[in-house]
Amino acid sequence: MMFPAVWSNRHAVGLISVLGILLSLPVLLSLIGLPPREMVYSGIRIETGPGPHDERDIFVDKEPVDILFVGSSLMVRGVDMDYVQSELSKKLGRPARVRFVALKWQGLDMQYMLMRDFLEHRKASLVVMVMPSLALVGDSPHIQAYRWMRWGDFPRSTAGLPFSSRVSIYGAEVLGAPRVVLNYLRSNRHIHDPEVVEELGTQHEYGAVGYFGSQFVPEPRTPPAIPVENMIDQSKSNPAFVYDGPALGPYHLHWAKEIGNLTKQYGVPFAMLHIPEDTEQGRTTVPERMYWPEVMGVQAPMVGVPAATLFSHVPPQEIDNYFYDQHFNDNGKEMFTRAVTPAILEVYDKHVR
């Protein structure tokens, strides 16, 4: 015997009402009054990125920072922030502040949100961003957009998007609205263990992991001597950098331009950093999908080092020991950071000091 999906007119009205409330919840929350913006970050599961870490660095700490890194897990596993901070402190003759904001998985909508939230609450002397690699496929909202996109937060930033993209964003907001309400009623920050946040949020658990689950093999972490000028491209003139696609789709291009607008709005110097992935072994150039300064409408240097140069002193059969998948493990993170930090400091010296 089959039961009807709708038992009566009264049941139909009730079902339609519930669906209507759920579908309109993002707008209703905006009209009632959204919870404080920082609660977006405390509602992000720490297994999916350092949301509580980002909340602290954006909304709790207030001191200006010298360098802000913005990106995804590729950056978190690729740059040793403590080392960059230590080297910058030596250069400045005072304690430097180097911070990062990031979530897992790539997406320029996510990076725009992180950068905007930070600059609205703290000053940064230089922003260094890791742009999308070939690992970013598709042209739709970030896989975690439902966790941090809320109706009415940044209305003007989405105005230039196609209607289909705005519908996708609203769909993410509908999916995330109940989470916003729940986190407001029972905030996740009360159950976050600071030690777990530090370990999972910054992905230290991947530091001593071998390539795709193989045994971790400690390797030397001193890079070859690389001239600083070889690691910086100021105007598409350095042959060590290539910008040969594939190009981003309209959705992510929109957010790239919005990031460029942020740099102008806040008058902050901007640079882009390329972090090698495992598939770049043997490459003698730094591969970028597009020439980002033209896309974003900003004058900004590119910083990077070809994988073949970085691993020039490493036997080919041992290069995998510097990765745990496409990301660096501690072997690669430390060697890459030591190689590229002089170039980052050169950019800081030229554009900030």
TORKOL-4160 file (C-alpha; in steps of 0.2 Angstrom, whole numbers, padded with zeros to 4 digits, m for minus):
353
<pt num="1" X="0000" Y="0000" Z="0000"/>
<pt num="2" X="0007" Y="0017" Z="m0005"/>
<pt num="3" X="0005" Y="0032" Z="0006"/>
<pt num="4" X="0002" Y="0049" Z="m0002"/>
<pt num="5" X="0017" Y="0062" Z="m0001"/>
<pt num="6" X="0004" Y="0075" Z="0005"/>
<pt num="7" X="m0010" Y="0069" Z="0016"/>
<pt num="8" X="m0021" Y="0084" Z="0016"/>
<pt num="9" X="m0022" Y="0102" Z="0010"/>
<pt num="10" X="m0017" Y="0107" Z="0028"/>
<pt num="11" X="m0002" Y="0096" Z="0027"/>
<pt num="12" X="0003" Y="0104" Z="0010"/>
<pt num="13" X="0002" Y="0121" Z="0017"/>
<pt num="14" X="0013" Y="0116" Z="0031"/>
<pt num="15" X="0026" Y="0108" Z="0020"/>
<pt num="16" X="0026" Y="0123" Z="0008"/>
<pt num="17" X="0028" Y="0135" Z="0023"/>
<pt num="18" X="0043" Y="0125" Z="0030"/>
<pt num="19" X="0051" Y="0125" Z="0013"/>
<pt num="20" X="0048" Y="0143" Z="0011"/>
<pt num="21" X="0056" Y="0147" Z="0028"/>
<pt num="22" X="0071" Y="0137" Z="0024"/>
<pt num="23" X="0073" Y="0144" Z="0007"/>
<pt num="24" X="0071" Y="0162" Z="0013"/>
<pt num="25" X="0081" Y="0160" Z="0029"/>
<pt num="26" X="0097" Y="0169" Z="0023"/>
<pt num="27" X="0087" Y="0184" Z="0019"/>
<pt num="28" X="0077" Y="0183" Z="0035"/>
<pt num="29" X="0093" Y="0182" Z="0045"/>
<pt num="30" X="0099" Y="0197" Z="0037"/>
<pt num="31" X="0083" Y="0207" Z="0040"/>
<pt num="32" X="0083" Y="0201" Z="0059"/>
<pt num="33" X="0102" Y="0205" Z="0061"/>
<pt num="34" X="0116" Y="0193" Z="0057"/>
<pt num="35" X="0126" Y="0186" Z="0071"/>
<pt num="36" X="0144" Y="0195" Z="0073"/>
<pt num="37" X="0155" Y="0191" Z="0058"/>
<pt num="38" X="0168" Y="0182" Z="0069"/>
<pt num="39" X="0155" Y="0168" Z="0072"/>
<pt num="40" X="0157" Y="0163" Z="0054"/>
<pt num="41" X="0175" Y="0157" Z="0058"/>
<pt num="42" X="0171" Y="0149" Z="0075"/>
<pt num="43" X="0158" Y="0139" Z="0065"/>
<pt num="44" X="0170" Y="0131" Z="0053"/>
<pt num="45" X="0176" Y="0114" Z="0058"/>
<pt num="46" X="0194" Y="0114" Z="0062"/>
<pt num="47" X="0197" Y="0098" Z="0051"/>
<pt num="48" X="0193" Y="0108" Z="0036"/>
<pt num="49" X="0205" Y="0122" Z="0040"/>
<pt num="50" X="0211" Y="0134" Z="0053"/>
<pt num="51" X="0194" Y="0144" Z="0055"/>
<pt num="52" X="0197" Y="0147" Z="0074"/>
<pt num="53" X="0215" Y="0152" Z="0070"/>
<pt num="54" X="0208" Y="0165" Z="0057"/>
<pt num="55" X="0195" Y="0171" Z="0069"/>
<pt num="56" X="0209" Y="0175" Z="0082"/>
<pt num="57" X="0220" Y="0184" Z="0069"/>
<pt num="58" X="0206" Y="0194" Z="0061"/>
<pt num="59" X="0195" Y="0199" Z="0076"/>
<pt num="60" X="0205" Y="0196" Z="0092"/>
<pt num="61" X="0222" Y="0202" Z="0089"/>
<pt num="62" X="0223" Y="0220" Z="0084"/>
<pt num="63" X="0242" Y="0225" Z="0081"/>
<pt num="64" X="0247" Y="0229" Z="0063"/>
<pt num="65" X="0256" Y="0215" Z="0054"/>
<pt num="66" X="0271" Y="0217" Z="0043"/>
<pt num="67" X="0266" Y="0203" Z="0031"/>
<pt num="68" X="0250" Y="0194" Z="0029"/>
<pt num="69" X="0249" Y="0178" Z="0019"/>
<pt num="70" X="0233" Y="0173" Z="0011"/>
<pt num="71" X="0229" Y="0156" Z="0003"/>
<pt num="72" X="0224" Y="0138" Z="0005"/>
<pt num="73" X="0231" Y="0122" Z="0013"/>
<pt num="74" X="0245" Y="0123" Z="m0001"/>
<pt num="75" X="0251" Y="0139" Z="0008"/>
<pt num="76" X="0249" Y="0132" Z="0025"/>
<pt num="77" X="0259" Y="0117" Z="0021"/>
<pt num="78" X="0271" Y="0127" Z="0010"/>
<pt num="79" X="0277" Y="0142" Z="0020"/>
<pt num="80" X="0285" Y="0141" Z="0037"/>
<pt num="81" X="0278" Y="0157" Z="0044"/>
<pt num="82" X="0290" Y="0157" Z="0060"/>
<pt num="83" X="0305" Y="0157" Z="0049"/>
<pt num="84" X="0299" Y="0171" Z="0038"/>
<pt num="85" X="0295" Y="0181" Z="0054"/>
<pt num="86" X="0312" Y="0177" Z="0061"/>
<pt num="87" X="0321" Y="0183" Z="0046"/>
<pt num="88" X="0311" Y="0199" Z="0044"/>
<pt num="89" X="0314" Y="0203" Z="0062"/>
<pt num="90" X="0333" Y="0202" Z="0059"/>
<pt num="91" X="0331" Y="0214" Z="0044"/>
<pt num="92" X="0320" Y="0226" Z="0053"/>
<pt num="93" X="0330" Y="0226" Z="0069"/>
<pt num="94" X="0313" Y="0224" Z="0079"/>
<pt num="95" X="0301" Y="0209" Z="0082"/>
<pt num="96" X="0291" Y="0207" Z="0066"/>
<pt num="97" X="0273" Y="0201" Z="0064"/>
<pt num="98" X="0270" Y="0188" Z="0050"/>
<pt num="99" X="0253" Y="0181" Z="0050"/>
<pt num="100" X="0242" Y="0170" Z="0039"/>
<pt num="101" X="0224" Y="0167" Z="0035"/>
<pt num="102" X="0218" Y="0152" Z="0025"/>
<pt num="103" X="0206" Y="0138" Z="0023"/>
<pt num="104" X="0207" Y="0121" Z="0015"/>
<pt num="105" X="0204" Y="0119" Z="m0004"/>
<pt num="106" X="0207" Y="0133" Z="m0017"/>
<pt num="107" X="0195" Y="0147" Z="m0022"/>
<pt num="108" X="0197" Y="0165" Z="m0025"/>
<pt num="109" X="0180" Y="0169" Z="m0017"/>
<pt num="110" X="0187" Y="0161" Z="m0001"/>
<pt num="111" X="0203" Y="0171" Z="m0002"/>
<pt num="112" X="0194" Y="0187" Z="m0005"/>
<pt num="113" X="0183" Y="0184" Z="0010"/>
<pt num="114" X="0198" Y="0181" Z="0021"/>
<pt num="115" X="0208" Y="0196" Z="0015"/>
<pt num="116" X="0193" Y="0208" Z="0016"/>
<pt num="117" X="0189" Y="0202" Z="0034"/>
<pt num="118" X="0207" Y="0205" Z="0039"/>
<pt num="119" X="0209" Y="0222" Z="0031"/>
<pt num="120" X="0193" Y="0228" Z="0039"/>
<pt num="121" X="0200" Y="0224" Z="0056"/>
<pt num="122" X="0219" Y="0225" Z="0055"/>
<pt num="123" X="0232" Y="0234" Z="0045"/>
<pt num="124" X="0244" Y="0224" Z="0035"/>
<pt num="125" X="0260" Y="0232" Z="0027"/>
<pt num="126" X="0261" Y="0218" Z="0013"/>
<pt num="127" X="0249" Y="0205" Z="0007"/>
<pt num="128" X="0256" Y="0189" Z="m0001"/>
<pt num="129" X="0244" Y="0178" Z="m0009"/>
<pt num="130" X="0245" Y="0161" Z="m0017"/>
<pt num="131" X="0235" Y="0161" Z="m0033"/>
<pt num="132" X="0225" Y="0145" Z="m0040"/>
<pt num="133" X="0235" Y="0131" Z="m0047"/>
<pt num="134" X="0229" Y="0117" Z="m0059"/>
<pt num="135" X="0221" Y="0109" Z="m0044"/>
<pt num="136" X="0207" Y="0121" Z="m0044"/>
<pt num="137" X="0194" Y="0114" Z="m0057"/>
<pt num="138" X="0177" Y="0120" Z="m0061"/>
<pt num="139" X="0170" Y="0138" Z="m0060"/>
<pt num="140" X="0158" Y="0138" Z="m0045"/>
<pt num="141" X="0158" Y="0143" Z="m0027"/>
<pt num="142" X="0171" Y="0136" Z="m0015"/>
<pt num="143" X="0167" Y="0119" Z="m0008"/>
<pt num="144" X="0165" Y="0126" Z="0009"/>
<pt num="145" X="0156" Y="0142" Z="0004"/>
<pt num="146" X="0141" Y="0137" Z="0014"/>
<pt num="147" X="0151" Y="0139" Z="0030"/>
<pt num="148" X="0156" Y="0157" Z="0027"/>
<pt num="149" X="0144" Y="0165" Z="0014"/>
<pt num="150" X="0130" Y="0175" Z="0022"/>
<pt num="151" X="0117" Y="0185" Z="0013"/>
<pt num="152" X="0121" Y="0204" Z="0015"/>
<pt num="153" X="0139" Y="0202" Z="0021"/>
<pt num="154" X="0147" Y="0209" Z="0005"/>
<pt num="155" X="0133" Y="0213" Z="m0007"/>
<pt num="156" X="0143" Y="0224" Z="m0018"/>
<pt num="157" X="0156" Y="0212" Z="m0021"/>
<pt num="158" X="0144" Y="0200" Z="m0030"/>
<pt num="159" X="0135" Y="0213" Z="m0040"/>
<pt num="160" X="0145" Y="0209" Z="m0056"/>
<pt num="161" X="0143" Y="0190" Z="m0056"/>
<pt num="162" X="0131" Y="0181" Z="m0068"/>
<pt num="163" X="0114" Y="0177" Z="m0062"/>
<pt num="164" X="0118" Y="0158" Z="m0062"/>
<pt num="165" X="0133" Y="0162" Z="m0050"/>
<pt num="166" X="0123" Y="0172" Z="m0039"/>
<pt num="167" X="0110" Y="0158" Z="m0038"/>
<pt num="168" X="0124" Y="0146" Z="m0034"/>
<pt num="169" X="0130" Y="0157" Z="m0020"/>
<pt num="170" X="0112" Y="0159" Z="m0013"/>
<pt num="171" X="0111" Y="0140" Z="m0013"/>
<pt num="172" X="0126" Y="0139" Z="m0002"/>
<pt num="173" X="0119" Y="0152" Z="0009"/>
<pt num="174" X="0103" Y="0142" Z="0011"/>
<pt num="175" X="0113" Y="0127" Z="0015"/>
<pt num="176" X="0123" Y="0136" Z="0028"/>
<pt num="177" X="0109" Y="0147" Z="0036"/>
<pt num="178" X="0104" Y="0133" Z="0049"/>
<pt num="179" X="0122" Y="0132" Z="0054"/>
<pt num="180" X="0123" Y="0150" Z="0057"/>
<pt num="181" X="0108" Y="0150" Z="0068"/>
<pt num="182" X="0115" Y="0134" Z="0078"/>
<pt num="183" X="0132" Y="0142" Z="0080"/>
<pt num="184" X="0124" Y="0158" Z="0087"/>
<pt num="185" X="0114" Y="0148" Z="0100"/>
<pt num="186" X="0128" Y="0136" Z="0104"/>
<pt num="187" X="0144" Y="0143" Z="0099"/>
<pt num="188" X="0158" Y="0131" Z="0093"/>
<pt num="189" X="0171" Y="0142" Z="0101"/>
<pt num="190" X="0166" Y="0135" Z="0118"/>
<pt num="191" X="0171" Y="0117" Z="0113"/>
<pt num="192" X="0187" Y="0121" Z="0103"/>
<pt num="193" X="0202" Y="0114" Z="0111"/>
<pt num="194" X="0216" Y="0126" Z="0108"/>
<pt num="195" X="0229" Y="0112" Z="0106"/>
<pt num="196" X="0218" Y="0103" Z="0093"/>
<pt num="197" X="0215" Y="0120" Z="0084"/>
<pt num="198" X="0234" Y="0122" Z="0083"/>
<pt num="199" X="0237" Y="0104" Z="0077"/>
<pt num="200" X="0223" Y="0102" Z="0065"/>
<pt num="201" X="0220" Y="0120" Z="0060"/>
<pt num="202" X="0238" Y="0123" Z="0054"/>
<pt num="203" X="0240" Y="0105" Z="0048"/>
<pt num="204" X="0255" Y="0100" Z="0058"/>
<pt num="205" X="0248" Y="0082" Z="0057"/>
<pt num="206" X="0255" Y="0081" Z="0039"/>
<pt num="207" X="0272" Y="0087" Z="0043"/>
<pt num="208" X="0281" Y="0070" Z="0045"/>
<pt num="209" X="0271" Y="0060" Z="0032"/>
<pt num="210" X="0278" Y="0052" Z="0017"/>
<pt num="211" X="0272" Y="0053" Z="m0001"/>
<pt num="212" X="0254" Y="0047" Z="m0002"/>
<pt num="213" X="0256" Y="0037" Z="0014"/>
<pt num="214" X="0273" Y="0030" Z="0012"/>
<pt num="215" X="0286" Y="0030" Z="0026"/>
<pt num="216" X="0292" Y="0048" Z="0030"/>
<pt num="217" X="0311" Y="0050" Z="0026"/>
<pt num="218" X="0319" Y="0065" Z="0034"/>
<pt num="219" X="0329" Y="0074" Z="0021"/>
<pt num="220" X="0341" Y="0089" Z="0021"/>
<pt num="221" X="0332" Y="0105" Z="0021"/>
<pt num="222" X="0345" Y="0117" Z="0015"/>
<pt num="223" X="0341" Y="0124" Z="m0003"/>
<pt num="224" X="0354" Y="0128" Z="m0016"/>
<pt num="225" X="0360" Y="0146" Z="m0017"/>
<pt num="226" X="0347" Y="0155" Z="m0029"/>
<pt num="227" X="0350" Y="0173" Z="m0034"/>
<pt num="228" X="0335" Y="0184" Z="m0027"/>
<pt num="229" X="0332" Y="0192" Z="m0044"/>
<pt num="230" X="0329" Y="0175" Z="m0052"/>
<pt num="231" X="0314" Y="0172" Z="m0040"/>
<pt num="232" X="0305" Y="0188" Z="m0044"/>
<pt num="233" X="0295" Y="0193" Z="m0059"/>
<pt num="234" X="0291" Y="0212" Z="m0059"/>
<pt num="235" X="0284" Y="0214" Z="m0077"/>
<pt num="236" X="0282" Y="0198" Z="m0086"/>
<pt num="237" X="0300" Y="0199" Z="m0090"/>
<pt num="238" X="0308" Y="0185" Z="m0080"/>
<pt num="239" X="0310" Y="0170" Z="m0092"/>
<pt num="240" X="0309" Y="0158" Z="m0077"/>
<pt num="241" X="0290" Y="0162" Z="m0075"/>
<pt num="242" X="0277" Y="0156" Z="m0088"/>
<pt num="243" X="0259" Y="0161" Z="m0089"/>
<pt num="244" X="0251" Y="0148" Z="m0100"/>
<pt num="245" X="0234" Y="0143" Z="m0093"/>
<pt num="246" X="0222" Y="0136" Z="m0093"/>
<pt num="247" X="0213" Y="0152" Z="m0089"/>
<pt num="248" X="0201" Y="0153" Z="m0075"/>
<pt num="249" X="0182" Y="0154" Z="m0078"/>
<pt num="250" X="0171" Y="0170" Z="m0076"/>
<pt num="251" X="0167" Y="0166" Z="m0058"/>
<pt num="252" X="0185" Y="0165" Z="m0051"/>
<pt num="253" X="0190" Y="0179" Z="m0063"/>
<pt num="254" X="0177" Y="0190" Z="m0055"/>
<pt num="255" X="0185" Y="0187" Z="m0038"/>
<pt num="256" X="0202" Y="0190" Z="m0044"/>
<pt num="257" X="0197" Y="0207" Z="m0050"/>
<pt num="258" X="0188" Y="0210" Z="m0033"/>
<pt num="259" X="0204" Y="0206" Z="m0024"/>
<pt num="260" X="0213" Y="0218" Z="m0035"/>
<pt num="261" X="0200" Y="0231" Z="m0030"/>
<pt num="262" X="0203" Y="0227" Z="m0011"/>
<pt num="263" X="0222" Y="0231" Z="m0013"/>
<pt num="264" X="0217" Y="0248" Z="m0020"/>
<pt num="265" X="0204" Y="0251" Z="m0008"/>
<pt num="266" X="0215" Y="0248" Z="0007"/>
<pt num="267" X="0231" Y="0255" Z="m0002"/>
<pt num="268" X="0241" Y="0239" Z="0003"/>
<pt num="269" X="0256" Y="0233" Z="m0007"/>
<pt num="270" X="0252" Y="0216" Z="m0014"/>
<pt num="271" X="0263" Y="0201" Z="m0021"/>
<pt num="272" X="0259" Y="0183" Z="m0027"/>
<pt num="273" X="0269" Y="0168" Z="m0022"/>
<pt num="274" X="0270" Y="0152" Z="m0032"/>
<pt num="275" X="0272" Y="0136" Z="m0021"/>
<pt num="276" X="0278" Y="0120" Z="m0031"/>
<pt num="277" X="0267" Y="0105" Z="m0031"/>
<pt num="278" X="0273" Y="0087" Z="m0034"/>
<pt num="279" X="0268" Y="0087" Z="m0052"/>
<pt num="280" X="0281" Y="0101" Z="m0056"/>
<pt num="281" X="0296" Y="0090" Z="m0053"/>
<pt num="282" X="0309" Y="0093" Z="m0067"/>
<pt num="283" X="0301" Y="0109" Z="m0072"/>
<pt num="284" X="0313" Y="0123" Z="m0076"/>
<pt num="285" X="0300" Y="0137" Z="m0075"/>
<pt num="286" X="0287" Y="0143" Z="m0063"/>
<pt num="287" X="0270" Y="0139" Z="m0070"/>
<pt num="288" X="0256" Y="0151" Z="m0067"/>
<pt num="289" X="0239" Y="0149" Z="m0075"/>
<pt num="290" X="0237" Y="0168" Z="m0080"/>
<pt num="291" X="0247" Y="0184" Z="m0078"/>
<pt num="292" X="0238" Y="0189" Z="m0062"/>
<pt num="293" X="0243" Y="0207" Z="m0062"/>
<pt num="294" X="0234" Y="0210" Z="m0078"/>
<pt num="295" X="0219" Y="0200" Z="m0073"/>
<pt num="296" X="0218" Y="0209" Z="m0056"/>
<pt num="297" X="0222" Y="0226" Z="m0062"/>
<pt num="298" X="0236" Y="0229" Z="m0050"/>
<pt num="299" X="0255" Y="0231" Z="m0051"/>
<pt num="300" X="0262" Y="0217" Z="m0041"/>
<pt num="301" X="0277" Y="0206" Z="m0042"/>
<pt num="302" X="0277" Y="0187" Z="m0044"/>
<pt num="303" X="0288" Y="0177" Z="m0032"/>
<pt num="304" X="0293" Y="0159" Z="m0035"/>
<pt num="305" X="0307" Y="0146" Z="m0039"/>
<pt num="306" X="0306" Y="0132" Z="m0052"/>
<pt num="307" X="0305" Y="0115" Z="m0045"/>
<pt num="308" X="0320" Y="0110" Z="m0055"/>
<pt num="309" X="0330" Y="0124" Z="m0047"/>
<pt num="310" X="0324" Y="0121" Z="m0029"/>
<pt num="311" X="0328" Y="0102" Z="m0031"/>
<pt num="312" X="0344" Y="0104" Z="m0041"/>
<pt num="313" X="0354" Y="0096" Z="m0028"/>
<pt num="314" X="0342" Y="0082" Z="m0024"/>
<pt num="315" X="0343" Y="0065" Z="m0033"/>
<pt num="316" X="0327" Y="0063" Z="m0043"/>
<pt num="317" X="0322" Y="0047" Z="m0034"/>
<pt num="318" X="0322" Y="0056" Z="m0017"/>
<pt num="319" X="0311" Y="0072" Z="m0023"/>
<pt num="320" X="0295" Y="0063" Z="m0017"/>
<pt num="321" X="0302" Y="0063" Z="0000"/>
<pt num="322" X="0298" Y="0082" Z="0001"/>
<pt num="323" X="0279" Y="0080" Z="m0002"/>
<pt num="324" X="0265" Y="0070" Z="0006"/>
<pt num="325" X="0254" Y="0073" Z="m0009"/>
<pt num="326" X="0253" Y="0088" Z="m0020"/>
<pt num="327" X="0258" Y="0097" Z="m0003"/>
<pt num="328" X="0275" Y="0099" Z="0005"/>
<pt num="329" X="0278" Y="0089" Z="0020"/>
<pt num="330" X="0291" Y="0097" Z="0033"/>
<pt num="331" X="0305" Y="0092" Z="0022"/>
<pt num="332" X="0299" Y="0102" Z="0007"/>
<pt num="333" X="0291" Y="0116" Z="0018"/>
<pt num="334" X="0307" Y="0120" Z="0026"/>
<pt num="335" X="0318" Y="0119" Z="0011"/>
<pt num="336" X="0306" Y="0130" Z="0000"/>
<pt num="337" X="0304" Y="0143" Z="0014"/>
<pt num="338" X="0322" Y="0145" Z="0016"/>
<pt num="339" X="0325" Y="0147" Z="m0003"/>
<pt num="340" X="0311" Y="0159" Z="m0006"/>
<pt num="341" X="0311" Y="0170" Z="0010"/>
<pt num="342" X="0325" Y="0181" Z="0003"/>
<pt num="343" X="0314" Y="0186" Z="m0012"/>
<pt num="344" X="0299" Y="0189" Z="0000"/>
<pt num="345" X="0310" Y="0201" Z="0010"/>
<pt num="346" X="0316" Y="0209" Z="m0006"/>
<pt num="347" X="0299" Y="0213" Z="m0011"/>
<pt num="348" X="0295" Y="0219" Z="0007"/>
<pt num="349" X="0310" Y="0231" Z="0006"/>
<pt num="350" X="0306" Y="0238" Z="m0011"/>
<pt num="351" X="0287" Y="0240" Z="m0008"/>
<pt num="352" X="0285" Y="0244" Z="0010"/>
<pt num="353" X="0301" Y="0251" Z="0018"/>
